[in-house]
């Protein structure tokens, strides 16, 4: 079972503080959407409003076409997975996963069978008798996910569920989380401040800043064609170059006036937008690429970050002829 989520002009105030301002989103049924942004941007507040843990000051939330105004969390077709997992230490994994079903009056045999099926779904088949303390952090995260899915929510809300995991395990769980979402088909709304995580798992990303939606679209579109300067900077590293009257600091460019945004990996020896001769100021090997700081000879006050191929052998002081094929010009 799954459902669409419609958020219409939602605002949220806490006293004089404005946590959300006029947020509108349409999340399709069965979609994996990630709310992304820095701390304090409003993403968790929005998740709490969808889940019923907070009521908006203004606006409307519909789930499956039903207005959620005044509907308590327990009565909504949603379940939330929190970062701390909140597993019961004295209960077996089977009883942890079946707890929500127990609260709904499902008999012991049926909830045990459902719990075992959910544990198998998350890769913990045959471990129902274990206790949470016997598991790794990643395994506990899977149990929390199994418990949430056991009650068959139409919308699953995830509040930074991978934040406590180390980098390697987090990447593994990103892949598993996306695979599970595809299998169950439930609408997932996932909160994170990690840009790479968002791009790895999302069908669409909502970039938030200061209580507003800055951008909303597929990862590729948000990264390559950001709608705002905030999105361009938050979704990865970007070089910002002012263009006035068709003139950039390094020379004339055939682009509109505004801020020319160049991703470091988009700068190379080729490209229709010519930067020209650049002197290498710093070089570092990052494994997947060579990161260099360069200064255009025609603009000694401008420093650009460039990601060169892994095999590139470049020394400080070298002069490179550079250009860019992909770029975006933004206003503001």
QUIHU-V15425 format. One record per pair of residues at least 24 apart in sequence whose ideal C-beta (glycine too) atoms are under 10 Angstrom apart, sorted by sequence separation. I is the first residue (numbers start at 0). J is the second residue. D is the distance in whole Angstrom. If there is no record, write none. Layout:
# QUIHU-V15425
{{I J D} {I J D}}
This chain:
# QUIHU-V15425
{{2 26 9} {3 27 6} {4 28 9} {17 41 9} {51 75 5} {93 117 10} {117 141 10} {118 142 7} {120 144 9} {121 145 5} {137 161 9} {139 163 9} {140 164 7} {155 179 10} {169 193 8} {172 196 9} {173 197 10} {176 200 6} {177 201 9} {194 218 9} {197 221 9} {198 222 7} {206 230 5} {237 261 7} {238 262 8} {249 273 8} {250 274 8} {264 288 7} {274 298 9} {277 301 9} {285 309 9} {289 313 6} {291 315 9} {293 317 9} {2 27 10} {3 28 4} {18 43 9} {19 44 6} {24 49 10} {47 72 9} {50 75 7} {52 77 10} {92 117 10} {93 118 7} {96 121 9} {117 142 9} {120 145 7} {121 146 10} {136 161 10} {139 164 10} {155 180 8} {170 195 8} {173 198 10} {174 199 7} {175 200 10} {177 202 9} {197 222 10} {206 231 10} {208 233 7} {236 261 10} {237 262 6} {238 263 7} {247 272 9} {249 274 5} {250 275 6} {263 288 8} {266 291 9} {277 302 10} {282 307 9} {284 309 8} {293 318 9} {1 27 9} {2 28 6} {3 29 9} {4 30 9} {18 44 5} {19 45 6} {22 48 9} {49 75 8} {51 77 7} {73 99 10} {92 118 6} {119 145 9} {137 163 10} {169 195 9} {170 196 8} {173 199 5} {174 200 8} {204 230 9} {207 233 10} {236 262 7} {237 263 8} {247 273 10} {248 274 10} {249 275 6} {264 290 10} {277 303 7} {279 305 9} {291 317 9} {293 319 7} {295 321 8} {1 28 5} {2 29 9} {3 30 8} {18 45 9} {50 77 5} {52 79 8} {96 123 9} {117 144 8} {118 145 6} {121 148 8} {136 163 6} {137 164 6} {169 196 7} {173 200 5} {194 221 10} {206 233 6} {231 258 8} {235 262 7} {236 263 5} {238 265 9} {247 274 8} {249 276 9} {263 290 7} {266 293 8} {274 301 9} {284 311 9} {0 28 9} {1 29 5} {4 32 8} {49 77 7} {50 78 8} {51 79 9} {114 142 10} {117 145 4} {118 146 10} {120 148 7} {136 164 6} {137 165 9} {140 168 9} {144 172 9} {155 183 8} {161 189 9} {162 190 9} {172 200 10} {194 222 9} {206 234 7} {232 260 8} {234 262 10} {235 263 9} {236 264 9} {237 265 9} {238 266 8} {249 277 8} {263 291 9} {277 305 8} {279 307 10} {284 312 10} {291 319 8} {293 321 7} {1 30 9} {18 47 10} {19 48 8} {50 79 5} {73 102 8} {116 145 9} {117 146 7} {120 149 9} {135 164 9} {136 165 8} {140 169 10} {160 189 8} {162 191 7} {166 195 10} {170 199 7} {228 257 9} {231 260 5} {235 264 9} {263 292 10} {274 303 7} {282 311 9} {284 313 10} {11 41 8} {18 48 10} {49 79 9} {73 103 10} {97 127 9} {115 145 10} {117 147 9} {137 167 10} {138 168 10} {155 185 5} {156 186 9} {157 187 7} {158 188 10} {159 189 8} {160 190 9} {161 191 7} {162 192 8} {169 199 10} {204 234 8} {228 258 6} {230 260 10} {231 261 10} {282 312 10} {291 321 10} {13 44 9} {46 77 10} {92 123 7} {96 127 8} {114 145 7} {117 148 6} {118 149 9} {137 168 5} {141 172 8} {144 175 9} {148 179 8} {152 183 10} {154 185 7} {155 186 7} {156 187 8} {157 188 7} {158 189 8} {159 190 6} {160 191 9} {162 193 8} {231 262 9} {274 305 9} {282 313 5} {9 41 10} {47 79 9} {95 127 9} {113 145 10} {114 146 8} {116 148 10} {117 149 5} {136 168 7} {137 169 9} {140 172 6} {144 176 7} {148 180 10} {151 183 9} {153 185 7} {154 186 5} {155 187 5} {156 188 5} {157 189 4} {158 190 5} {159 191 6} {161 193 8} {228 260 8} {282 314 7} {11 44 6} {22 55 9} {46 79 8} {93 126 9} {94 127 8} {116 149 8} {117 150 10} {135 168 8} {136 169 10} {152 185 6} {153 186 7} {154 187 8} {155 188 7} {156 189 8} {157 190 7} {158 191 9} {159 192 7} {282 315 6} {11 45 8} {19 53 10} {28 62 10} {92 126 6} {93 127 3} {94 128 10} {95 129 10} {117 151 10} {137 171 7} {141 175 8} {145 179 9} {148 182 10} {151 185 8} {152 186 9} {154 188 6} {155 189 9} {156 190 8} {157 191 9} {159 193 9} {162 196 9} {240 274 9} {279 313 6} {281 315 7} {282 316 10} {9 44 9} {18 53 9} {22 57 10} {23 58 8} {28 63 8} {91 126 9} {92 127 5} {93 128 7} {95 130 9} {113 148 10} {114 149 6} {137 172 6} {140 175 9} {141 176 9} {144 179 7} {148 183 6} {152 187 10} {161 196 7} {225 260 7} {279 314 7} {280 315 7} {282 317 9} {9 45 7} {11 47 9} {19 55 7} {21 57 8} {22 58 7} {23 59 10} {24 60 10} {25 61 10} {26 62 9} {91 127 6} {92 128 7} {93 129 9} {94 130 10} {95 131 7} {113 149 6} {136 172 9} {140 176 9} {144 180 10} {198 234 8} {224 260 10} {238 274 10} {279 315 6} {280 316 9} {11 48 7} {18 55 10} {19 56 8} {20 57 9} {21 58 8} {91 128 5} {92 129 5} {113 150 9} {148 185 7} {159 196 9} {197 234 8} {198 235 9} {266 303 7} {278 315 9} {279 316 6} {18 56 9} {19 57 9} {91 129 7} {92 130 7} {113 151 9} {137 175 9} {141 179 9} {147 185 9} {266 304 8} {267 305 8} {278 316 7} {279 317 5} {6 45 7} {9 48 6} {17 56 9} {19 58 8} {91 130 6} {92 131 7} {110 149 8} {161 200 9} {194 233 7} {223 262 8} {266 305 5} {267 306 9} {268 307 9} {278 317 8} {279 318 7} {9 49 9} {13 53 9} {90 130 7} {91 131 9} {194 234 6} {195 235 9} {222 262 8} {263 303 8} {264 304 10} {265 305 9} {266 306 8} {267 307 8} {277 317 9} {278 318 6} {279 319 7} {89 130 8} {90 131 8} {92 133 9} {192 233 9} {194 235 6} {263 304 5} {264 305 8} {265 306 9} {266 307 9} {267 308 8} {277 318 7} {278 319 8} {6 48 8} {11 53 7} {88 130 7} {89 131 9} {92 134 8} {223 265 9} {261 303 7} {262 304 9} {263 305 5} {264 306 4} {276 318 5} {277 319 5} {6 49 7} {11 54 9} {12 55 9} {13 56 9} {87 130 9} {88 131 6} {89 132 10} {157 200 10} {261 304 9} {262 305 10} {263 306 4} {264 307 9} {268 311 10} {276 319 7} {277 320 8} {11 55 5} {12 56 5} {86 130 9} {87 131 8} {88 132 6} {95 139 10} {105 149 9} {261 305 9} {262 306 8} {263 307 9} {264 308 10} {267 311 10} {275 319 10} {276 320 6} {277 321 5} {4 49 6} {10 55 6} {11 56 5} {12 57 9} {86 131 4} {96 141 10} {105 150 9} {249 294 10} {250 295 8} {274 319 9} {275 320 7} {276 321 8} {9 55 5} {10 56 5} {11 57 8} {86 132 9} {92 138 9} {96 142 6} {100 146 9} {249 295 4} {274 320 8} {275 321 7} {8 55 9} {9 56 8} {10 57 4} {11 58 8} {84 131 8} {92 139 9} {95 142 6} {96 143 9} {99 146 6} {103 150 7} {248 295 7} {249 296 8} {250 297 6} {273 320 8} {274 321 5} {275 322 8} {7 55 10} {9 57 7} {10 58 6} {86 134 9} {95 143 8} {96 144 10} {97 145 10} {98 146 6} {99 147 8} {102 150 9} {247 295 9} {249 297 5} {250 298 8} {273 321 8} {274 322 6} {6 55 9} {8 57 7} {9 58 3} {92 141 10} {93 142 10} {96 145 5} {97 146 8} {99 148 10} {100 149 6} {248 297 7} {249 298 5} {272 321 10} {273 322 5} {274 323 7} {7 57 10} {8 58 4} {9 59 7} {84 134 10} {92 142 5} {95 145 8} {96 146 5} {99 149 6} {100 150 6} {247 297 9} {248 298 4} {272 322 6} {273 323 8} {7 58 6} {8 59 7} {9 60 7} {95 146 6} {96 147 9} {98 149 8} {99 150 4} {100 151 9} {247 298 8} {248 299 9} {268 319 7} {269 320 10} {270 321 8} {271 322 7} {272 323 5} {6 58 7} {7 59 5} {84 136 9} {93 145 10} {94 146 10} {96 148 9} {97 149 6} {98 150 9} {99 151 10} {248 300 7} {249 301 7} {267 319 9} {268 320 6} {269 321 9} {270 322 3} {271 323 8} {272 324 7} {6 59 8} {7 60 8} {86 139 6} {92 145 8} {96 149 5} {97 150 10} {99 152 9} {122 175 7} {248 301 5} {266 319 9} {268 321 7} {269 322 6} {270 323 4} {271 324 6} {272 325 9} {5 59 8} {6 60 6} {7 61 8} {86 140 10} {92 146 9} {95 149 10} {96 150 10} {121 175 8} {236 290 9} {247 301 9} {249 303 9} {267 321 7} {268 322 7} {269 323 9} {270 324 4} {271 325 10} {272 326 6} {5 60 7} {6 61 8} {84 139 5} {121 176 9} {238 293 10} {240 295 10} {266 321 5} {267 322 7} {269 324 7} {270 325 8} {271 326 10} {4 60 7} {5 61 4} {6 62 10} {83 139 10} {84 140 6} {86 142 6} {122 178 10} {266 322 7} {267 323 7} {270 326 9} {4 61 7} {5 62 8} {84 141 10} {86 143 6} {122 179 9} {265 322 10} {266 323 5} {267 324 8} {3 61 8} {4 62 6} {5 63 9} {82 140 9} {84 142 7} {85 143 7} {121 179 7} {240 298 9} {265 323 5} {266 324 9} {2 61 9} {3 62 8} {4 63 8} {5 64 8} {7 66 10} {84 143 4} {87 146 10} {120 179 7} {264 323 10} {265 324 7} {266 325 10} {2 62 5} {3 63 7} {5 65 10} {80 140 8} {83 143 9} {84 144 9} {86 146 8} {241 301 10} {261 321 10} {265 325 5} {266 326 9} {2 63 3} {3 64 8} {5 66 10} {82 143 9} {85 146 9} {240 301 7} {261 322 10} {262 323 8} {264 325 9} {265 326 7} {1 63 9} {2 64 8} {5 67 10} {81 143 8} {84 146 9} {120 182 7} {261 323 5} {265 327 10} {0 63 9} {2 65 8} {4 67 9} {80 143 5} {120 183 8} {238 301 9} {240 303 8} {262 325 7} {79 143 10} {80 144 6} {238 302 9} {239 303 10} {259 323 9} {261 325 8} {262 326 8} {80 145 10} {238 303 5} {260 325 10} {261 326 5} {262 327 9} {78 144 10} {80 146 8} {81 147 10} {117 183 10} {238 304 6} {260 326 6} {261 327 9} {80 147 5} {237 304 9} {238 305 8} {259 326 6} {260 327 5} {78 146 8} {79 147 7} {80 148 9} {236 304 6} {259 327 8} {260 328 7} {78 147 4} {258 327 9} {259 328 5} {260 329 6} {77 147 9} {78 148 8} {236 306 8} {257 327 9} {258 328 7} {259 329 8} {78 149 9} {252 323 10} {257 328 5} {258 329 5} {78 150 6} {249 321 9} {254 326 7} {256 328 8} {257 329 6} {258 330 7} {4 77 9} {77 150 10} {78 151 9} {79 152 9} {254 327 9} {255 328 5} {257 330 5} {258 331 8} {2 76 6} {76 150 10} {78 152 4} {252 326 9} {254 328 5} {255 329 10} {256 330 9} {257 331 8} {1 76 9} {2 77 9} {76 151 9} {77 152 5} {78 153 9} {79 154 10} {80 155 7} {81 156 9} {82 157 9} {83 158 10} {255 330 9} {0 76 8} {76 152 6} {77 153 7} {78 154 8} {79 155 8} {80 156 7} {81 157 8} {82 158 6} {83 159 10} {84 160 8} {252 328 9} {75 152 8} {76 153 4} {77 154 5} {78 155 6} {79 156 4} {80 157 5} {81 158 5} {82 159 5} {83 160 10} {75 153 9} {76 154 6} {77 155 7} {78 156 7} {79 157 7} {80 158 7} {81 159 8} {82 160 6} {75 154 8} {77 156 6} {78 157 10} {79 158 6} {80 159 10} {81 160 7} {82 161 8} {83 162 10} {84 163 8} {80 160 5} {82 162 5} {83 163 8} {75 156 10} {79 160 10} {82 163 6} {82 164 10} {72 156 10} {238 323 9} {240 326 9} {242 328 7} {238 326 9} {240 328 9} {237 326 10} {62 152 10} {63 153 6} {237 327 9} {239 329 9} {62 153 7} {63 154 8} {62 154 6} {237 329 10} {80 176 10} {231 327 7} {231 329 6} {228 327 10} {230 329 9} {229 329 10} {224 325 9} {226 327 9} {228 329 5} {50 152 10} {223 325 7} {225 327 6} {227 329 7} {228 330 8} {229 331 9} {223 326 10} {224 327 6} {226 329 8} {227 330 9} {228 331 6} {50 154 9} {52 156 9} {223 327 8} {225 329 7} {227 331 7} {49 154 7} {51 156 10} {224 329 10} {50 156 5} {49 156 6} {78 185 9} {80 187 10} {50 158 9} {82 190 9} {47 156 9} {77 186 9} {79 188 10} {80 189 9} {46 156 5} {76 186 10} {46 157 8} {47 158 8} {77 188 9} {46 158 6} {46 159 10} {43 158 6} {42 158 9} {43 159 8} {42 159 9} {32 154 10} {34 156 10} {34 157 10} {63 186 9} {29 153 10} {31 155 10} {33 157 9} {34 158 10} {62 186 9} {28 153 8} {28 154 9} {31 157 10} {26 154 8} {50 188 9} {49 188 6} {46 188 6} {45 188 9} {46 189 9} {47 190 10} {46 190 5} {31 176 9} {45 190 8} {31 177 7} {42 188 10} {44 190 10} {42 189 10} {43 190 6} {42 190 5} {4 153 9} {31 180 5} {42 191 8} {1 151 10} {2 152 9} {3 153 9} {4 154 6} {30 180 9} {31 181 8} {42 192 8} {0 151 6} {1 152 9} {2 153 4} {3 154 9} {29 180 9} {0 152 8} {1 153 5} {2 154 6} {4 156 10} {29 181 9} {40 192 8} {0 153 5} {1 154 8} {0 154 10} {1 155 9} {29 183 9} {31 185 9} {32 186 8} {33 187 9} {34 188 7} {35 189 9} {36 190 9} {38 192 6} {29 184 5} {30 185 10} {31 186 8} {32 187 7} {33 188 8} {34 189 7} {35 190 8} {36 191 9} {37 192 6} {28 184 9} {29 185 7} {30 186 6} {31 187 5} {32 188 5} {33 189 5} {34 190 5} {35 191 6} {36 192 7} {28 185 9} {29 186 6} {30 187 8} {31 188 8} {32 189 7} {33 190 8} {34 191 8} {35 192 7} {28 186 6} {29 187 9} {30 188 9} {31 189 7} {33 191 6} {34 192 10} {35 193 8} {36 194 10} {27 186 8} {35 194 7} {26 186 6} {33 193 9} {45 205 8} {26 187 9} {33 194 10} {35 196 8} {36 197 10} {26 188 7} {35 197 4} {45 207 7} {33 196 8} {34 197 9} {35 198 9} {42 205 8} {44 207 10} {24 188 9} {33 197 4} {42 206 10} {32 197 10} {33 198 9} {42 207 5} {45 210 9} {33 199 9} {35 201 8} {40 206 9} {41 207 6} {42 208 10} {44 210 8} {33 200 7} {34 201 10} {40 207 4} {41 208 8} {45 212 9} {32 200 10} {33 201 4} {36 204 10} {39 207 10} {40 208 5} {41 209 8} {42 210 10} {31 200 6} {32 201 6} {33 202 9} {35 204 5} {36 205 8} {39 208 10} {40 209 6} {41 210 4} {31 201 6} {32 202 7} {33 203 8} {34 204 8} {35 205 7} {36 206 6} {37 207 8} {39 209 8} {40 210 7} {41 211 8} {30 201 9} {31 202 5} {32 203 5} {33 204 5} {34 205 5} {35 206 5} {36 207 4} {37 208 7} {39 210 9} {40 211 8} {41 212 9} {30 202 5} {31 203 8} {32 204 8} {33 205 7} {34 206 9} {35 207 7} {36 208 6} {37 209 9} {40 212 10} {29 202 9} {30 203 7} {32 205 6} {33 206 9} {34 207 6} {35 208 10} {36 209 9} {40 213 9} {36 210 10} {27 202 8} {36 211 10} {26 202 10} {27 203 9} {36 212 9} {26 203 8} {36 213 8} {25 203 10} {34 212 9} {35 213 10} {24 203 9} {26 205 9} {35 214 9} {24 205 6} {34 215 10} {1 183 8} {4 186 7} {0 183 9} {1 184 5} {2 185 9} {3 186 7} {22 205 9} {32 215 9} {35 218 10} {0 184 8} {1 185 5} {2 186 6} {4 188 7} {0 185 7} {1 186 5} {22 207 8} {33 218 9} {0 186 10} {1 187 10} {35 221 9} {19 207 9} {22 210 8} {24 212 7} {20 209 8} {21 210 9} {22 211 7} {23 212 8} {26 215 10} {40 229 10} {19 209 10} {20 210 5} {21 211 7} {22 212 6} {25 215 9} {18 209 10} {19 210 5} {20 211 5} {21 212 9} {24 215 7} {17 209 8} {18 210 6} {19 211 8} {20 212 9} {23 215 10} {37 229 10} {17 210 6} {19 212 9} {36 229 9} {40 233 9} {16 210 9} {17 211 10} {36 230 10} {35 230 10} {37 233 7} {36 233 7} {12 210 10} {35 233 8} {6 205 10} {11 210 8} {35 234 8} {10 210 8} {6 212 9}}
